[in-house]
Amino acid sequence: MAATVKECLELQLLEVEMLLSMFPKRGEFRLDADAVPSIQRYLRNAGGALPPQLEYRIALDVGEAKVKVELQVLLPHMYPQVAPQLFARSDALHRQQQLQLNTRLTAHISSLDPGDLCVCEAVQWVKDNTLPFLENCQASSERAAEAVRAKEMLYRMWIYSHHIYRQELRKKIFDCAKKLNLTGFCLTGKPGVICVEGLQENCEEFWRVIRYPNWKHISCKHVENIETEGSIDNLRLFHSFEDLQFQAHGDYGLRNDYHMDLGQFLEFLKQHQSGHIFQILFGVEGKLSDN
């Protein structure tokens, strides 16, 4: 007989208990404080709305050097009848090695019998299989260090969203930009625009993180690559990650459904040698009013 959502959620809570016993130290196992209580409330009253999908992160030490690897877990309501969404990441891995590691992790989980809890199995697999990727990454870095001084690349991403309102989303954007040493800005309101500039791998990691798990109304409209033999800091258009909030038009009483003053935004772009981006973002040529 097919398992019900209630039965799947009960199994998910059992697995969380097992993981908490495996990772009792502070910071090893992280999940939202209301994640488990919200599922427990649903189980007591299964006729209500489904709780948010269970999401947590597990910090792992790999190898004798205890390299930090984080396993990000997102569980569909019907897990373990359907596969979990897993992603292993480490600052010690280059983007290509990280992609290869996660491709193999996904293939391993897909080979397991459906219906079985598998996050603990994924944890052990990451511990057992990450070291070769770390060694390959270290070898690549050593070869690069021995080579002639390589040119550096500044990467700049222009991201458009229908709107950016929620405080927790804005906090995620700013925290991530700071962590990855990215400069640029976030234009709050409707529309929402984000620009990040820095190393390519950091910009791409930012793009991945802010979309996870389900920001749908967002797109990367334009990417710029600029090569230099000096420091990329000399090519940055922004000296920090700015919070842009221009004078808005609209009714503040209706869902904060108001439009930013795009004239002020165009002026801001021109001040930062980026006036041409306006047409890329909005499909029209920007013109300043004659004041």
C-alpha positions in Angstrom: 0.0 0.0 0.0 1.3 3.5 -0.9 2.6 5.6 1.9 0.7 8.7 3.0 2.2 12.2 3.5 1.6 11.7 7.3 3.7 8.5 7.3 6.5 10.1 5.3 6.6 13.1 7.6 6.8 10.8 10.6 9.8 9.0 9.1 11.4 12.3 8.4 11.2 13.3 12.0 12.7 9.9 13.0 15.6 10.5 10.7 16.1 14.0 12.2 16.3 12.4 15.7 19.0 10.0 14.4 21.0 12.8 12.9 20.8 14.9 16.0 22.3 12.0 18.0 25.0 11.7 15.4 25.8 15.5 15.3 25.1 16.8 18.8 27.7 19.6 18.8 26.6 23.2 18.3 26.7 24.2 14.6 27.0 20.6 13.3 23.2 20.2 12.5 21.3 23.4 11.6 17.6 23.7 11.0 15.0 26.4 11.5 13.6 26.4 15.1 10.0 26.0 13.9 10.7 23.3 11.3 10.0 20.3 13.5 7.2 21.9 15.6 5.3 22.8 12.4 5.4 19.2 11.2 4.3 18.0 14.6 1.4 20.3 14.6 0.4 19.0 11.1 0.6 15.4 12.4 -1.7 16.2 15.2 -4.2 17.7 12.8 -3.5 16.1 9.4 -6.5 17.8 7.8 -4.7 21.2 7.9 -2.3 22.9 5.5 0.9 21.1 4.8 3.9 22.3 6.7 7.0 23.8 4.9 9.3 21.2 3.5 12.0 20.2 6.0 15.3 21.8 5.3 18.5 21.5 7.2 22.3 21.6 6.9 24.9 19.2 8.2 28.6 20.3 8.8 31.0 17.5 8.1 34.8 17.1 8.7 36.5 15.2 5.9 39.9 13.5 6.0 42.8 13.9 8.5 42.9 17.6 7.8 39.2 17.9 8.8 38.2 19.9 5.7 34.8 21.5 6.2 32.1 20.2 3.9 28.4 21.2 4.2 25.6 18.9 3.1 22.4 20.9 2.4 19.2 18.9 2.6 15.7 19.7 1.4 13.0 17.0 1.8 9.9 16.8 -0.3 6.8 16.0 1.7 6.7 12.5 0.2 10.3 11.7 1.1 11.5 8.9 1.4 9.1 7.7 -1.3 10.7 10.3 -3.5 14.4 11.3 -3.5 15.7 14.2 -1.3 17.3 17.2 -2.8 21.0 17.1 -1.6 23.9 19.5 -2.3 27.4 19.1 -0.9 29.6 22.2 -0.9 33.0 23.3 0.4 35.2 26.4 0.2 38.1 24.0 -0.5 36.5 22.7 -3.7 36.7 24.4 -7.1 33.4 24.7 -8.9 34.1 21.9 -11.3 35.1 19.4 -8.6 32.0 20.4 -6.6 29.8 19.8 -9.6 31.4 16.4 -10.2 31.0 15.5 -6.5 27.3 16.3 -6.5 26.7 14.5 -9.8 28.1 11.3 -8.2 26.2 11.9 -5.0 22.9 12.2 -6.9 23.7 9.0 -8.9 24.4 7.1 -5.7 21.2 8.2 -4.0 19.2 7.3 -7.1 20.7 3.8 -7.0 19.2 3.1 -3.5 15.8 1.4 -3.0 12.9 3.9 -3.0 11.1 4.2 0.3 14.3 3.9 2.5 15.6 6.8 4.5 18.9 7.9 2.9 20.2 11.1 4.4 22.4 9.2 6.8 23.6 7.1 3.9 24.3 10.4 2.0 26.3 11.7 5.0 28.5 8.6 5.0 29.0 8.7 1.3 30.1 12.3 1.4 32.6 11.5 4.1 34.0 8.5 2.2 34.1 10.1 -1.3 35.0 13.8 -1.0 38.7 13.3 -0.3 39.7 12.5 -3.9 38.0 15.6 -5.2 39.8 17.7 -2.5 43.2 16.2 -3.5 42.5 16.9 -7.2 41.5 20.5 -6.3 44.8 20.9 -4.3 46.9 19.6 -7.2 45.2 22.0 -9.6 45.9 24.9 -7.2 49.6 24.0 -6.9 50.0 23.8 -10.7 48.4 27.2 -11.1 50.7 28.7 -8.4 53.7 27.5 -10.3 52.6 28.9 -13.6 53.2 32.5 -14.8 51.0 35.0 -13.1 47.6 34.4 -14.6 45.2 37.1 -15.6 42.3 37.7 -13.3 38.7 38.1 -14.4 36.1 40.4 -12.9 32.6 38.9 -13.3 29.5 41.1 -13.0 25.9 39.8 -13.0 22.8 41.9 -13.5 19.8 40.2 -12.0 16.1 41.2 -12.4 13.2 40.2 -10.2 9.5 41.2 -10.4 9.8 42.5 -6.9 11.9 42.3 -3.7 10.0 43.1 -0.5 10.5 40.5 2.2 13.0 41.4 4.9 14.3 37.9 5.3 15.1 37.7 1.6 16.9 41.0 1.7 18.9 39.8 4.7 19.8 36.6 2.7 21.0 38.7 -0.2 23.2 41.1 1.8 24.6 38.3 4.0 25.6 36.3 1.0 27.2 39.2 -0.9 29.2 40.1 2.2 30.3 36.4 2.7 31.5 36.1 -0.9 33.2 39.5 -1.0 30.9 40.9 -3.7 30.2 44.5 -4.4 27.2 45.9 -6.2 23.7 46.8 -5.0 20.2 45.6 -4.3 17.3 47.8 -5.5 14.3 47.0 -3.2 10.7 47.2 -4.3 9.0 46.7 -7.7 10.9 45.9 -9.8 13.8 44.5 -7.9 17.3 44.6 -9.4 20.5 43.1 -8.0 24.0 43.6 -9.3 27.0 41.6 -8.0 30.6 41.9 -9.1 33.7 39.9 -8.0 35.2 36.6 -8.8 33.2 34.4 -11.2 32.9 31.5 -8.8 31.7 33.8 -6.1 29.1 35.4 -8.3 27.8 32.0 -9.5 27.6 30.8 -5.9 25.6 33.9 -5.0 23.2 33.2 -7.9 22.8 29.6 -6.7 22.2 30.5 -3.0 19.7 33.3 -3.4 17.5 31.1 -5.7 17.6 28.1 -3.3 15.1 26.6 -2.8 12.3 28.3 -4.8 12.7 31.9 -5.9 10.9 31.7 -9.2 10.3 35.2 -10.5 14.0 36.1 -11.0 16.4 36.0 -14.0 20.0 36.9 -14.8 19.6 39.4 -17.6 23.2 40.1 -18.4 26.8 39.0 -17.5 30.0 41.0 -18.0 33.5 39.5 -18.0 36.5 41.8 -17.8 40.1 40.5 -17.9 43.0 42.2 -16.1 46.6 41.5 -15.3 46.2 43.5 -12.1 43.7 43.3 -9.3 40.0 42.9 -10.1 39.4 45.5 -7.4 40.5 48.2 -9.8 37.7 47.2 -12.2 34.8 47.3 -9.7 32.1 49.9 -10.3 31.0 49.7 -6.7 33.0 50.0 -3.5 30.5 48.1 -1.3 27.2 46.3 -1.6 24.6 49.1 -1.4 21.0 49.1 -0.3 19.1 51.1 -3.0 15.7 52.5 -2.1 14.5 55.3 -4.3 11.4 57.4 -4.0 8.5 55.1 -4.9 5.2 55.6 -6.7 2.0 53.8 -5.7 -0.3 52.9 -2.9 1.7 51.9 0.2 -1.4 50.4 1.7 -1.9 47.6 -0.8 0.7 44.8 -0.3 3.5 47.3 -0.6 2.7 47.2 -4.3 4.6 50.2 -5.4 7.0 51.0 -8.2 10.5 52.4 -7.7 11.3 55.7 -9.4 13.2 54.3 -12.4 14.4 57.8 -13.4 16.4 57.9 -10.2 17.6 54.4 -10.9 18.8 55.4 -14.4 20.7 58.3 -13.0 22.4 56.0 -10.4 23.4 53.6 -13.3 24.9 56.4 -15.3 26.9 57.6 -12.3 28.4 54.1 -12.2 29.2 53.9 -16.0 26.3 51.4 -16.5 23.6 53.5 -18.2 23.4 50.9 -21.1 22.2 48.3 -18.7 18.8 50.0 -18.3 17.7 48.9 -21.7 18.9 45.4 -21.1 16.9 45.2 -17.8 13.7 46.8 -18.9 13.7 46.6 -22.8 13.4 50.4 -23.2 16.0 53.1 -23.6 16.3 55.1 -20.4 15.9 58.9 -20.6 16.4 61.4 -17.8 13.9 64.2 -17.4 15.0 67.8 -18.0 15.0 69.4 -14.6 
